[in-house]
Amino acid sequence: MKEKVEKAEKAVTGDNSTNQPNQPPPLPNNGGNNPSNNSGQGLISTPPDVNENLKTAETAFTNKSYGDARYSVQQAMLGVELLIGRQILKDLPASINNLPKDTTTDQVTSTGWGWAGLTIQRTYKANDAQFKIDIANNAVWMQAINMYFNNAGYAQTNGDQQKMKQTRVKGYKAIIEYDQSSGYKLSIPIGQTSLVIMEGINFKTEQDMMNAANQIDLDNIKKTLGEQ
C-alpha cells in the first residue's frame, strides 16, 4: 500500500524528492470575551481512508485537476503513516521493567509528506520512574548521530564521569548518554531515515537502561516502517 501511494505521489508531483514543505501557520484563535469551553468530547481520531483517497486522486489526475489529485495523494500518505504508527504502538510491550504503559500519552503524528514526518511516542511509568520511546523520521537528528558514529573513538566526559559513548542494542549501533537531571538516553538509528530514542528517568544503572531497551523489538519496528 505504501508503494502504491508513493507511485501516485510521483505521478502527481513529478518529483521523487522527500523534502518537507514549511509547516502551515496556526489557525487564528478568536478569543475575546467568548466563554470558556467546558464540554465536548474532542475530535475522533480516524486516519484518512487510503483506498478512497487513491481512487479520488486517480480520478482527479485523469480530469487534470492536479490540485485535487495532490491533496488526495497527501491524504492517502497521511492515512498510511497513521496506520503504521498505530500498528507499532500495538506491537510494543505492555510493560517495560515493571513499568506499565500509559496509553493516554500515546501519540502518532505525521506531516503526510514523503514519509519524512512520522513520529510515534509511548511512555511507561510508575511512581517516579519513567521509560519513554520515540520513533521518528528526522534528518537533523540522524546527521547528529552519524557524526558520532563516524568518529569511533569519540566519548564525551564530565570530570571523571562519562556522559556519552557508543554502544549496541540488539545488534544496532547506538549512542547512550547520561545526565544527572534528565537520566539516561539511547539514540538508535534503525535504517536510512528512522531513529529510535529511548529515555529512562530514575533508572539505577546503565545496565537497567540497557535491559529496558532490549525489550523493544527493533527489527519489527524497522520492518513495519519499511526501512532497509
KOLVO-809159 format. One line per field, with one value per atom (N, C-alpha, C): y, z, x; atom name. Coordinates in steps of 0.02 Angstrom, whole numbers, plus 50000, padded with zeros to 5 digits. Layout:
<atoms>
north <- c(Y ...)
up <- c(Z ...)
east <- c(X ...)
atom <- c(CA ...)
</atoms>
This chain:
<atoms>
north <- c(49940 50000 50063 50060 50117 50131 50077 50085 50115 50096 50123 50198 50219 50291 50328 50299 50332 50342 50290 50296 50350 50353 50404 50473 50481 50546 50568 50522 50540 50559 50525 50540 50610 50630 50695 50751 50741 50795 50794 50736 50730 50738 50721 50733 50674 50652 50597 50623 50687 50717 50701 50695 50684 50744 50802 50861 50882 50904 50926 51000 51019 51090 51125 51190 51227 51210 51209 51193 51248 51229 51280 51323 51387 51430 51409 51423 51404 51442 51410 51443 51498 51551 51606 51585 51613 51598 51658 51649 51704 51704 51736 51735 51787 51847 51900 51884 51899 51888 51824 51778 51716 51675 51638 51596 51539 51512 51454 51391 51348 51285 51236 51206 51157 51093 51080 51018 50998 50939 50914 50858 50813 50754 50757 50815 50821 50790 50779 50751 50676 50641 50569 50557 50515 50502 50447 50468 50421 50437 50391 50403 50411 50452 50458 50390 50379 50316 50314 50269 50266 50248 50193 50171 50222 50253 50302 50363 50385 50442 50427 50365 50346 50346 50323 50324 50396 50439 50509 50543 50526 50555 50534 50470 50445 50480 50487 50521 50594 50628 50698 50706 50661 50664 50654 50606 50594 50655 50691 50752 50814 50804 50858 50908 50885 50927 50912 50938 50918 50939 50995 51017 50967 50945 50896 50829 50810 50747 50749 50805 50812 50807 50840 50839 50768 50732 50664 50616 50625 50584 50598 50661 50679 50647 50648 50618 50542 50510 50439 50424 50464 50456 50464 50515 50527 50467 50438 50380 50321 50308 50252 50262 50322 50334 50328 50352 50346 50272 50234 50162 50127 50145 50117 50132 50195 50215 50177 50169 50132 50059 50029 49960 49952 49999 49996 50003 50048 50055 49991 49960 49898 49842 49842 49789 49801 49861 49874 49836 49821 49783 49819 49780 49809 49842 49819 49848 49841 49886 49886 49891 49842 49844 49854 49821 49826 49894 49935 49999 49988 49999 49988 50044 50028 50078 50128 50190 50242 50261 50229 50239 50309 50344 50412 50459 50440 50484 50460 50406 50382 50437 50444 50494 50466 50479 50466 50529 50560 50621 50613 50647 50644 50707 50728 50783 50758 50692 50664 50680 50700 50720 50675 50633 50597 50550 50526 50480 50510 50575 50607 50642 50635 50671 50629 50563 50519 50517 50526 50522 50480 50432 50387 50391 50396 50405 50362 50330 50290 50300 50304 50314 50258 50234 50186 50219 50215 50249 50220 50228 50209 50246 50276 50316 50369 50368 50419 50393 50333 50304 50308 50321 50328 50303 50269 50249 50274 50311 50341 50321 50304 50287 50331 50359 50400 50368 50361 50335 50389 50411 50469 50466 50499 50515 50587 50596 50664 50669 50705 50709 50744 50794 50831 50786 50749 50702 50649 50623 50571 50598 50660 50689 50694 50715 50722 50654 50603 50537 50509 50517 50491 50524 50587 50621 50585 50559 50521 50452 50420 50355 50358 50415 50422 50433 50445 50452 50397 50339 50279 50287 50331 50338 50395 50427 50485 50466 50502 50494 50561 50581 50644 50631 50667 50657 50722 50715 50773 50756 50783 50764 50691 50651 50580 50537 50567 50528 50538 50482 50484 50502 50551 50574 50541 50519 50494 50443 50389 50340 50297 50261 50217 50148 50117 50051 50015 49959 49923 49898 49900 49873 49823 49759 49706 49709 49724 49725 49791 49838 49905 49952 49990 50041 50093 50117 50165 50212 50268 50316 50317 50306 50312 50372 50410 50471 50467 50504 50510 50582 50608 50674 50670 50702 50697 50719 50768 50795 50759 50731 50701 50625 50596 50523 50497 50436 50401 50415 50413 50423 50379 50340 50298 50322 50331 50351 50296 50266 50206 50215 50226 50225 50154 50146 50079 50075 50122 50121 50185 50200 50260 50324 50321 50382 50379 50320 50313 50307 50338 50341 50324 50280 50264 50296 50335 50368 50343 50317 50292 50333 50354 50393 50359 50354 50324 50371 50383 50428 50385 50397 50361 50286 50269 50202 50200 50148 50146 50142 50101 50090 50091 50097 50091 50024 49971 49905 49900 49932 49934 49966 50020 50054 50008 49974 49929 49871 49845 49790 49812 49874 49901 49908 49934 49944 49879 49826 49762 49728 49757 49730 49758 49805 49834 49795 49772 49733 49782 49799 49847 49820 49755 49726 49733 49723 49728 49800 49848 49919 49936 49914 49927 49898 49837 49803 49839 49858 49893 49960 49994 50058 50049 49988 49976 50000 50005 50028 49973 49994 49948 49940)
up <- c(50000 50000 50000 50040 50043 49974 49937 49871 49822 49828 49785 49795 49858 49873 49847 49854 49829 49754 49717 49645 49626 49663 49650 49662 49716 49731 49675 49649 49595 49532 49518 49459 49462 49521 49530 49532 49570 49579 49528 49497 49451 49485 49549 49589 49635 49640 49685 49752 49763 49824 49883 49943 50005 50051 50024 50067 50091 50152 50182 50167 50156 50147 50215 50213 50276 50311 50377 50415 50406 50401 50392 50454 50446 50504 50546 50612 50654 50635 50646 50633 50683 50662 50709 50768 50826 50887 50905 50895 50909 50983 51022 51094 51115 51132 51153 51217 51218 51278 51274 51231 51225 51289 51306 51367 51357 51412 51410 51396 51352 51337 51394 51418 51472 51457 51392 51373 51304 51282 51216 51225 51176 51180 51131 51101 51057 50988 50951 50884 50884 50841 50834 50794 50821 50788 50735 50674 50619 50562 50544 50488 50423 50377 50311 50277 50240 50203 50145 50148 50098 50029 50025 49960 49927 49968 49941 49915 49951 49928 49866 49859 49799 49738 49747 49693 49673 49724 49711 49674 49696 49664 49591 49576 49508 49463 49490 49452 49439 49491 49484 49434 49437 49391 49319 49308 49240 49214 49259 49240 49241 49251 49252 49309 49362 49421 49469 49452 49486 49559 49575 49644 49688 49662 49699 49703 49648 49648 49699 49702 49750 49822 49836 49903 49923 49877 49892 49903 49864 49874 49942 49961 50028 50083 50075 50125 50128 50070 50070 50106 50094 50128 50203 50223 50293 50325 50289 50315 50325 50277 50284 50344 50352 50407 50475 50481 50544 50560 50509 50520 50540 50509 50528 50601 50621 50690 50740 50724 50769 50776 50720 50722 50765 50760 50800 50874 50891 50961 50987 50944 50963 50978 50940 50947 51005 51033 51088 51151 51196 51257 51301 51340 51387 51446 51461 51516 51501 51531 51525 51595 51614 51681 51736 51728 51776 51775 51726 51718 51667 51686 51639 51587 51529 51477 51496 51476 51488 51420 51400 51333 51325 51379 51373 51343 51344 51315 51246 51220 51153 51102 51056 51004 50938 50884 50816 50776 50750 50711 50645 50594 50528 50489 50448 50402 50338 50326 50265 50203 50211 50154 50150 50098 50082 50136 50181 50233 50278 50280 50318 50381 50398 50456 50507 50507 50553 50620 50674 50742 50784 50821 50863 50934 50983 51052 51101 51148 51200 51265 51321 51387 51434 51474 51527 51593 51644 51706 51767 51823 51888 51941 51988 52041 52009 52025 51998 51941 51917 51862 51797 51743 51678 51622 51573 51513 51454 51410 51353 51288 51238 51173 51119 51077 51020 50957 50906 50841 50790 50754 50711 50648 50596 50537 50545 50560 50572 50546 50491 50458 50502 50540 50582 50637 50670 50722 50694 50634 50603 50587 50564 50550 50613 50668 50731 50755 50751 50773 50729 50664 50618 50628 50652 50666 50720 50770 50823 50798 50757 50731 50686 50651 50606 50643 50708 50749 50802 50785 50826 50896 50905 50971 51012 50987 51022 51085 51138 51201 51237 51263 51299 51374 51410 51483 51519 51582 51626 51691 51698 51754 51747 51799 51797 51769 51756 51732 51658 51623 51551 51540 51496 51483 51421 51374 51310 51282 51255 51224 51175 51133 51084 51115 51094 51118 51064 51081 51034 51072 51037 51063 51012 51030 50985 50918 50919 50858 50822 50842 50811 50847 50808 50838 50874 50931 50970 51008 51028 51072 51138 51193 51259 51295 51326 51362 51434 51478 51546 51570 51598 51627 51696 51745 51814 51822 51783 51790 51748 51691 51646 51639 51666 51665 51602 51582 51526 51461 51406 51339 51290 51251 51198 51130 51082 51015 50967 50930 50891 50820 50770 50701 50680 50647 50626 50551 50514 50442 50414 50353 50321 50348 50370 50391 50460 50491 50553 50614 50667 50729 50788 50832 50894 50952 50992 51050 51112 51160 51223 51280 51326 51384 51448 51496 51560 51617 51657 51715 51778 51823 51887 51877 51826 51819 51859 51899 51944 51910 51857 51825 51749 51715 51642 51619 51656 51637 51642 51691 51696 51633 51610 51550 51489 51484 51427 51429 51488 51494 51469 51486 51463 51387 51360 51288 51250 51277 51244 51242 51277 51274 51215 51179 51119 51058 51018 50957 50901 50896 50846 50775 50766 50699 50674 50719 50699 50682 50720 50705 50637 50624 50560 50503 50511 50459 50447 50501 50494 50459 50471 50438 50366 50347 50279 50267 50322 50316 50288 50254 50226 50274)
east <- c(50042 50000 50044 50098 50144 50174 50192 50221 50170 50106 50055 50048 50050 50044 50104 50165 50225 50222 50198 50192 50141 50087 50036 50064 50104 50134 50179 50221 50267 50230 50174 50135 50105 50083 50051 50101 50157 50205 50261 50272 50328 50395 50398 50458 50470 50532 50549 50574 50573 50601 50558 50590 50553 50559 50578 50584 50516 50514 50451 50440 50378 50363 50364 50361 50356 50291 50293 50233 50181 50117 50066 50059 50040 50033 49974 49975 49919 49856 49799 49736 49724 49690 49678 49636 49651 49615 49571 49507 49460 49442 49483 49472 49421 49444 49399 49364 49299 49259 49218 49237 49199 49204 49152 49155 49203 49229 49274 49234 49261 49227 49237 49182 49187 49148 49135 49102 49126 49104 49125 49176 49179 49222 49280 49293 49350 49338 49391 49387 49400 49365 49376 49439 49484 49548 49538 49527 49516 49564 49608 49653 49614 49638 49604 49600 49546 49537 49586 49634 49687 49660 49623 49597 49551 49508 49462 49500 49551 49590 49631 49655 49691 49644 49583 49534 49518 49509 49494 49552 49613 49672 49677 49662 49666 49614 49554 49501 49520 49544 49563 49621 49668 49726 49703 49658 49631 49596 49561 49524 49569 49634 49683 49670 49637 49627 49685 49743 49804 49807 49776 49773 49735 49677 49637 49674 49708 49745 49801 49835 49891 49865 49810 49782 49762 49729 49707 49766 49819 49879 49909 49911 49937 49895 49829 49786 49796 49808 49822 49887 49938 50002 49994 49956 49943 49908 49859 49824 49869 49914 49961 50006 50033 50080 50046 49984 49949 49933 49917 49905 49970 50026 50090 50105 50094 50107 50065 50001 49956 49978 50000 50022 50084 50131 50192 50175 50131 50110 50077 50036 50003 50054 50109 50159 50208 50210 50256 50234 50281 50264 50213 50177 50128 50164 50224 50262 50337 50375 50449 50478 50519 50549 50497 50440 50384 50350 50364 50329 50273 50210 50155 50151 50125 50117 50063 50072 50022 49993 49939 49911 49882 49869 49842 49893 49957 50009 50031 50001 50019 50008 50056 50049 50074 50037 50059 50046 50098 50090 50126 50101 50132 50116 50164 50151 50119 50124 50096 50135 50198 50239 50301 50305 50366 50392 50349 50369 50423 50428 50482 50457 50394 50369 50332 50344 50309 50344 50305 50331 50283 50311 50272 50300 50255 50279 50238 50274 50242 50281 50245 50276 50255 50302 50290 50311 50269 50289 50253 50286 50257 50297 50262 50294 50339 50404 50448 50492 50478 50517 50478 50515 50482 50528 50498 50534 50493 50525 50491 50525 50486 50513 50483 50526 50505 50534 50494 50516 50501 50552 50543 50585 50560 50600 50623 50687 50712 50783 50791 50856 50908 50887 50934 50961 50917 50939 50986 50969 51010 51080 51085 51150 51192 51162 51198 51223 51181 51201 51257 51251 51302 51369 51368 51431 51471 51437 51471 51494 51452 51471 51532 51539 51596 51662 51657 51717 51715 51742 51733 51761 51810 51841 51813 51760 51734 51696 51709 51672 51673 51616 51611 51610 51652 51655 51643 51625 51615 51652 51712 51754 51774 51761 51778 51721 51663 51606 51594 51587 51573 51500 51489 51421 51391 51432 51408 51457 51431 51475 51435 51472 51440 51428 51373 51356 51316 51286 51243 51181 51124 51062 51035 51034 51011 51046 51111 51150 51151 51109 51107 51156 51193 51236 51194 51219 51180 51226 51198 51232 51194 51229 51197 51225 51181 51201 51173 51205 51178 51186 51132 51133 51100 51131 51107 51035 51014 50946 50894 50914 50865 50872 50926 50933 50967 50948 50980 50943 50981 50952 50990 50953 50981 50955 51000 50980 51003 50955 50970 50943 50985 50962 50943 50886 50865 50855 50883 50878 50907 50891 50918 50887 50825 50791 50760 50756 50719 50765 50743 50782 50737 50761 50725 50763 50726 50756 50720 50758 50731 50760 50717 50738 50716 50761 50745 50758 50707 50713 50711 50758 50765 50777 50817 50844 50909 50919 50976 51043 51047 51111 51105 51161 51163 51136 51152 51129 51053 51022 50949 50919 50951 50927 50935 50991 51003 50954 50939 50890 50821 50803 50738 50738 50792 50797 50792 50821 50821 50752 50704 50635 50596 50625 50593 50615 50567 50581 50599 50662 50684 50676 50688 50680 50608 50560 50490 50472 50498 50486 50514 50576 50608 50568 50544 50505 50439 50405 50340 50348 50403 50417 50438 50456 50479 50550 50589 50658 50702 50755 50805 50864)
atom <- c(N CA C N CA C N CA C N CA C N CA C N CA C N CA C N CA C N CA C N CA C N CA C N CA C N CA C N CA C N CA C N CA C N CA C N CA C N CA C N CA C N CA C N CA C N CA C N CA C N CA C N CA C N CA C N CA C N CA C N CA C N CA C N CA C N CA C N CA C N CA C N CA C N CA C N CA C N CA C N CA C N CA C N CA C N CA C N CA C N CA C N CA C N CA C N CA C N CA C N CA C N CA C N CA C N CA C N CA C N CA C N CA C N CA C N CA C N CA C N CA C N CA C N CA C N CA C N CA C N CA C N CA C N CA C N CA C N CA C N CA C N CA C N CA C N CA C N CA C N CA C N CA C N CA C N CA C N CA C N CA C N CA C N CA C N CA C N CA C N CA C N CA C N CA C N CA C N CA C N CA C N CA C N CA C N CA C N CA C N CA C N CA C N CA C N CA C N CA C N CA C N CA C N CA C N CA C N CA C N CA C N CA C N CA C N CA C N CA C N CA C N CA C N CA C N CA C N CA C N CA C N CA C N CA C N CA C N CA C N CA C N CA C N CA C N CA C N CA C N CA C N CA C N CA C N CA C N CA C N CA C N CA C N CA C N CA C N CA C N CA C N CA C N CA C N CA C N CA C N CA C N CA C N CA C N CA C N CA C N CA C N CA C N CA C N CA C N CA C N CA C N CA C N CA C N CA C N CA C N CA C N CA C N CA C N CA C N CA C N CA C N CA C N CA C N CA C N CA C N CA C N CA C N CA C N CA C N CA C N CA C N CA C N CA C N CA C N CA C N CA C N CA C N CA C N CA C N CA C N CA C N CA C N CA C N CA C N CA C N CA C N CA C N CA C N CA C N CA C N CA C N CA C N CA C N CA C N CA C N CA C N CA C N CA C N CA C N CA C N CA C N CA C N CA C N CA C N CA C N CA C N CA C N CA C N CA C N CA C N CA C N CA C N CA C N CA C N CA C N CA C N CA C N CA C N CA C N CA C N CA C N CA C N CA C N CA C N CA C N CA C N CA C N CA C N CA C)
</atoms>
